[in-house]
Amino acid sequence: MTMAKSLAAEPAGLGRVMSPSGTDYSRALAVRERRFATALLAPAFLALMATTTFPLLYLIWTSVHRMDLAMPFADGFVGFDNYRELLQDSRFWASLAVSLIYTGTTVVLQVVIGLALALLVMGMKRGQGLFRIIAILPVVLSPAVVGMVWRTFMLAPEFGIVDYFAIMAGLGSQNWLGDPTLALVSVVVIHTWQWTPFAFMVLLASLAALPDDIYEAARIDRASAWQRFKRITLPLLRPAIVMVIIMRTMVALTAFAAIFTVTGGGPGTATEILNLYAYRKSFTELSIGYGSALAVALLIVTVLISAVLFAVRRAR
């Protein structure tokens, strides 16, 4: 009887010895899942490295070399000479100032106009869907196409739509792209017109997600529309507004196509932002090394401004 029980119990014990425990099985499953996830991620990661990291490292390497296609015999390693020359370059400081003015103005206008449009649409009882479709159209257009349309149909002297309304208003015909001040105003308006819908859609979605009971309580407490906007809407929209500012700032600092198409940086250097100056130095004046240093300087400015904005967002 005892021998029979031991023989009956032996297969179960042997099974426990041969089969892995629950912990070992979970660990092996986790390892297989990590390997599978790595296999899925690897192609995208390698493509990202090839298209972003390697060009960035090559840009930094080029910026510490003299690479002048007009005088290739003088090429070679120069260390930080390009950066020292950059700091003494008045054109660099002028283009940086234009970039900061262009970025600050366009971002503020996009947030203010986008928020105003979002509040307007939220108050509409009909036609919200049609308004959203019309508002989003400028974003889907190529900046180069937008620049050509504005240069040809909107800002052409005497024949452009903007100039027509200026004449009707008694202001007379204006050389919108030939006057330095008007040219800068024009490129700011173009960028604002194209990218305000982005801020509008983000802020509209954030407004739609706000709880109605807070506003109902504020109405019961007889809070005015301005008080509700100042004390409820703005604080609740603050995360969305900050993210819009950060994203639009990074894009505006690296803007190129629309300005290049409309003014080419002119007249003179009135609309020459830092990105455009780096392009001209590299591919027009053929000074690849110095142009790379300008591009690295733009990258540093963009990273610093973004870091400050993220720090403000975390601090508040």
Secondary structure, 3 states (H helix, E strand, C coil): CHHHHHHHHHHHHHHHHHCCCHHHHHHHHHHHHHHHHHHHHHHHHHHHHHHHHHHHHHHHHHHCEECECCCHHHCEECCCHHHHHHHCCHHHHHHHHHHHHHHHHHHHHHHHHHHHHHHHHHCCCCCHHHHHHHHHHHHHCCHHHHHHHHHHHHCCCCCCHHHHHHHHCCCCCCCCCCCHHHHHHHHHHHHHHHHHHHHHHHHHHHHHCCCHHHHHHHHHCCCCHHHHHHHHHHHHHHHHHHHHHHHHHHHHHCCCHHHHHHCCCCCCCCCCCHHHHHHHHHHHCCEHHHHHHHHHHHHHHHHHHHHHHHHHHHHC
